[in-house]
């Protein structure tokens, strides 16, 4: 399993927009008790990525990109497997 954290500044604006839009449109993505518009969700995710409180993760095996909160325990687990 090879996992990479992708710095958001390495993506073009168009690529970043596509990744965020795909992420927020997934079935089962939970944004809390209050339903927000796609535009609001997009802005929140983009802000978190730019601020560093969320990260882009690419999995070579599945060729998929995911977005995790920077303090998500799964990232520590991934780091221990790849480090």
Secondary structure, DSSP 8 states (H G I E B T S, - for coil): --EEEE-GGGS-HHHHHHHHHHHHTSTT----SS---HHHHHHHHHHHHHHTSEEEEEETTTTEEEEEETT-HHHHHHHHHH-
